[in-house]
């Protein structure tokens, strides 16, 4: 299977999954309790492996554990909601205590910094999917992945004007424009499924544009981390596409930005 076909297959499956999730309303616990935390942990682990190869080994186990606790804090742990301030305080103290007890002197600042970056760049940002209402979580997945498919399809064929070549050599302005159109199409289909009485055209168009731009920055943000670590793909897990980090990168920006948009629209609290 060629690169384009692989992208289309996996991207289409993700989009189809998002559409199918609309009919699973009320049965969302497998996504919230299992799928999102496991994807976040896998992507975080891939980032840590990239950083290790680049010479910045993190505190792998403690970082992954913190990520899993954060993404499951509302569903599996008895204390319920926990503030980011309290969680971060405990996490940083544990990292420093571990470094002292195990005499991890060599490159201690880099080790601690990479561990924290892995947490905040992956499970913390990706965890915003869990804060979205069910129908908007579906929206985020459909819009982000439809944009990704469209960008790759157009950019791989007609992408002559490079977007930010130092960060991502293959991304183009043509692909970026196609990504916006693909996301708008996905947003339109989502709105039709939701019904005009539940969502206005102004709302879904604005949300699709905001989510798409954020998703494209998420892709570029992951690219700069990969380039900084000297790798092309986060792992060889998925042929052509890369690893889990490559699969979820667009959501790292899209989920928190969409949440902020809905917050200012007074749709979420």
C-alpha positions in Angstrom: 0.0 0.0 0.0 1.4 3.4 -1.0 1.9 6.4 1.2 -1.2 8.2 -0.1 -3.4 5.1 0.2 -2.2 4.4 3.8 -2.9 8.0 4.8 -6.4 7.8 3.3 -7.2 4.5 4.9 -6.1 5.4 8.4 -7.5 8.9 8.2 -10.8 7.7 6.9 -11.0 5.1 9.6 -10.5 7.8 12.2 -13.2 10.0 10.6 -15.6 7.1 10.3 -14.9 6.3 14.0 -15.8 9.8 14.9 -19.1 9.6 13.0 -19.9 6.2 14.4 -19.3 7.6 17.9 -22.3 9.9 17.5 -24.6 6.8 17.7 -22.8 5.5 20.8 -23.8 8.5 22.9 -24.2 7.4 26.5 -21.6 4.6 25.9 -18.6 6.8 25.9 -16.7 5.3 28.8 -14.4 3.1 26.6 -13.2 6.2 24.8 -12.8 8.3 27.9 -11.5 5.7 30.3 -9.4 3.5 28.0 -8.7 4.8 24.6 -7.7 8.4 25.3 -5.5 7.5 28.3 -3.7 4.7 26.4 -3.2 6.8 23.3 -1.7 9.6 25.5 0.6 7.1 27.3 1.8 5.6 24.0 2.5 9.0 22.5 4.2 10.2 25.6 6.4 7.1 25.6 7.4 7.7 22.0 8.4 11.2 22.8 10.5 10.0 25.7 12.2 7.5 23.5 13.0 10.2 20.9 14.4 12.4 23.6 16.5 9.5 25.0 18.0 8.8 21.5 18.8 12.5 21.3 20.8 12.3 24.5 18.1 13.6 27.0 16.8 10.6 28.9 13.8 11.4 31.0 12.4 9.8 34.2 10.4 7.4 32.0 8.4 5.5 34.5 7.4 8.5 36.7 6.5 10.6 33.7 4.2 7.9 32.2 2.6 7.2 35.5 1.9 10.9 36.0 0.3 11.1 32.5 -1.9 8.1 33.2 -3.0 9.5 36.5 -3.8 12.8 34.9 -5.9 11.4 32.1 -7.8 9.1 34.3 -8.1 11.4 37.4 -11.9 12.0 36.9 -12.9 8.5 36.1 -10.8 6.0 38.0 -9.3 7.7 41.1 -11.3 8.2 44.3 -10.3 11.8 45.0 -12.2 13.1 41.9 -11.3 16.5 40.4 -7.7 17.6 41.3 -6.3 21.0 40.3 -3.4 21.3 37.9 -1.5 23.3 40.6 -1.8 20.6 43.2 -0.9 17.8 40.7 2.1 19.7 39.3 3.4 20.5 42.8 3.4 16.8 43.7 4.9 15.8 40.4 7.8 18.2 40.5 8.5 17.3 44.1 8.6 13.6 43.3 10.9 14.2 40.3 13.3 16.2 42.5 13.2 13.7 45.4 13.9 10.8 43.0 16.8 12.7 41.5 18.3 13.3 44.9 17.7 9.8 46.3 19.2 8.1 43.2 22.0 10.7 42.9 21.0 11.6 39.3 23.4 14.4 39.0 24.5 14.1 35.4 22.3 16.3 33.2 19.7 16.6 36.0 18.1 19.8 34.6 17.7 18.3 31.2 16.3 15.1 32.6 13.7 16.9 34.7 12.9 19.3 31.9 12.3 16.6 29.3 10.2 14.6 31.8 8.0 17.6 32.4 7.8 18.6 28.7 6.6 15.0 27.9 3.8 15.3 30.4 2.6 18.8 29.5 3.0 18.4 25.7 1.2 15.1 25.5 -1.2 13.8 28.2 -1.9 17.3 29.6 -2.9 18.8 26.3 -4.4 15.6 24.8 -6.4 15.3 28.0 -8.5 18.2 27.0 -10.4 15.8 24.8 -11.9 14.4 28.0 -13.1 17.9 29.0 -15.2 18.2 25.8 -18.9 17.3 25.8 -19.4 14.0 23.9 -20.7 15.6 20.6 -17.8 18.1 20.6 -15.3 15.4 21.2 -16.6 13.7 18.1 -16.5 17.1 16.3 -12.8 17.6 17.2 -11.8 14.1 16.0 -13.7 14.4 12.7 -12.6 18.0 11.9 -8.9 17.4 12.8 -8.6 14.2 10.8 -10.6 15.4 7.8 -8.2 18.3 7.6 -5.2 16.0 7.9 -6.4 13.8 5.1 -7.2 16.7 2.8 -3.8 18.4 3.5 -1.9 15.2 2.6 -3.9 14.5 -0.5 -3.5 17.9 -2.0 -0.1 18.7 -0.6 1.5 15.5 -1.8 0.4 16.3 -5.4 0.4 20.0 -5.8 2.3 21.3 -2.7 4.9 23.6 -4.4 4.7 26.5 -2.0 6.3 25.4 1.2 4.8 26.4 4.5 7.6 26.4 7.1 10.3 24.1 5.5 12.7 24.4 8.4 10.1 22.8 10.7 8.3 20.5 8.3 9.8 20.3 4.8 6.8 18.5 3.2 4.0 20.8 4.4 2.7 23.4 1.9 0.3 26.3 1.6 -1.7 24.3 -0.8 -2.1 21.5 1.7 -2.9 24.0 4.5 -5.7 25.5 2.4 -7.0 22.0 1.5 -6.9 21.2 5.2 -9.2 24.1 6.0 -11.7 23.0 3.3 -11.7 19.4 4.5 -12.4 20.5 8.1 -15.2 22.7 7.0 -16.7 19.7 5.1 -16.4 17.5 8.2 -18.0 20.3 10.3 -20.9 20.6 7.9 -21.6 16.9 8.0 -21.3 16.9 11.8 -23.8 19.8 12.0 -26.2 18.0 9.7 -26.1 14.9 11.9 -26.6 17.1 15.0 -29.6 19.0 13.5 -30.0 22.7 12.8 -31.9 23.2 16.0 -28.9 22.2 18.1 -26.1 24.1 16.3 -26.1 27.2 14.1 -24.0 27.7 11.0 -22.0 30.5 12.6 -21.1 28.2 15.5 -20.0 25.2 13.6 -18.1 27.2 10.9 -16.3 29.2 13.5 -15.5 26.1 15.6 -14.2 24.2 12.5 -11.9 27.0 11.5 -10.5 27.4 15.0 -10.0 23.7 15.4 -8.4 23.3 12.0 -5.9 26.1 12.5 -5.0 24.7 16.0 -4.7 21.1 14.5 -2.3 22.3 11.9 -0.2 24.0 14.6 -0.3 20.8 16.6 1.1 18.9 13.6 3.9 21.5 13.3 4.5 21.5 17.0 5.2 17.8 16.9 7.4 18.2 13.9 9.6 20.7 15.6 10.0 18.3 18.5 10.9 15.5 16.1 13.4 17.6 14.2 15.0 18.7 17.4 15.4 15.0 18.4 16.8 14.2 14.9 14.0 11.8 13.8 11.4 11.8 11.0 8.7 9.7 12.7 8.1 9.1 16.3 8.1 5.4 15.7 7.6 2.8 12.9 4.3 1.6 14.4 2.1 2.6 11.5 3.6 2.2 8.0 4.2 5.6 6.3 2.3 7.5 9.0 4.7 6.9 11.9 3.8 6.3 15.5 1.1 7.1 18.0 2.6 10.6 18.6 2.3 11.2 14.9 -1.3 10.0 14.9 -2.5 12.2 17.8 -0.3 15.3 17.2 -3.1 17.5 15.8 -5.3 17.0 18.9 -2.6 18.4 21.2 -3.5 21.9 20.0 -7.0 21.2 18.6 -8.5 19.9 21.9 -7.5 22.7 24.2 -8.2 25.4 21.7 -11.6 24.0 20.9 -12.3 23.8 24.6 -11.3 27.5 25.0 -13.6 28.4 22.1 -16.5 26.6 23.6 -15.8 28.1 27.0 -16.1 31.6 25.6 -19.3 30.5 23.8 -20.6 29.4 27.3 -21.1 25.8 26.0 -18.6 24.3 28.5 -17.7 25.5 32.0 
